[in-house]
């Protein structure tokens, strides 16, 4: 069985047959470059996606705040949510 870009790989023993996970990142990045997204900045929607965002940024040659930082950004002041 072949899978493409699963959120997380299946645990061994869950599937009744061997499975290989493929990635569509190179193909998606090629299309984004063709559409003119060379000057983009890649950001992750949440911490869990930071690694994937860094992979996209690397393929696109774009900066990614999550991949250039050694940790979370320092907080300046308090957040006010209303």
N, C-alpha and C positions, 0 to 999 in steps of 0.2 A: 504494500500500500504506500502511496506517495501522498504527503500532505504539504501544503504551502502556507508558511507563516502562521502557524498555530500560536495562540497566546502563550501557551506553555506546552512543552512536549508531553506526549502521553506517558504515563507511568508504565514501566515494564510489567507485562502480564495483564494489562487492561485490554489490549487488543488481542484477538486470536491469531493474528498473523504479524510478521515483521513489518515495521513502518519506517520510512525514511522521511525526514522533514527537509523540504526545499525552501529556498527564500526567493522572493520576488524583488528584493531591494535593488539589485543591479538594473533590472528591467524598468522598475518604477523611476529610478534616478535618471536613467537614460532618457525617459520620456519627459521628466521634469526639466532636464537641461535643454531638450529640444523645444520646450514651451517657453524658455527664457527665465527659468528660476535660478540663474547662476548667483544672483546677489541676495539670495534668501538667507534667513537665519532659522535654523531648525530648533524648535523647542518641544519639550515633552509635556503632555497633558497632565501627567502626574509622575511621582518618583518611580513607579514601576515601569514606566516607558522611557526613562532617561537613557538606558542602555541602547534601546532601539533607535532613539533619536540621535545618539552619538554615531551609530552605524550609518544612518542616512546622511548625517552631516559629513562624515568622512568620505562617503561615496560621491557626494555632491561638491565637496571641497568648500563647504560653507561652515561658518562658525556655529557652535551650539553651546549656549550657556551652561548646559548640564555637563558637557564634555570638557570644558575648559576650567571648571572649578574643582578644587580639591574637596569640596564639601558644600553644605548649604550656604547660600548667600547670607551675610550678616544682616540682621534686622536693624533698621534705623527708625526708631520711634515705634509707637504702638499702632496696630491696625484697628481701624474703626469700621465695624460692619453694622449697617442699619437696614 
